[in-house]
């Protein structure tokens, strides 16, 4: 099975809850999983040879939460081309704001520019429609975990 690093950007804890639920699902599938709620570049570099799942919420103006902003900046400024990276992305947001899922979309765009391969489609979860985002993410994670087996 695969080694998966889950990198989390959260403000109020919803993205961390989604990440922890994803960790449980992926472990049940036999994967080796580690959650990073304060991701650092060294951990990212390790998982470039394996799999990455980014789970991030978005602040009101479309910005990154403080827990993942430094990682995004480090990946953007210091990593460069990474065609070996295979990843998934779950973006949480609120569609009443102009920059719905802005952080997740920006991270996805950066990884695409760097030549990484996204496994499956990006999942966007709207807080207005889903007060419990893990109910939406769980089936997606189950499918994503099967795609990388």
Secondary structure, DSSP 8 states (H G I E B T S, - for coil): --EEEEEEE-SSSHHHHHHHHHHHHHHHTT-EEEEETT--HHHHHHHTTSEEEEEE---TTS---HHHHHHHHHIIIII---TT-EEEEEEEE-TTSTTTTHHHHHHHHHHHHTT-EE-S--EEEETTT-SSTHHHHHHHHHHHHHHT-
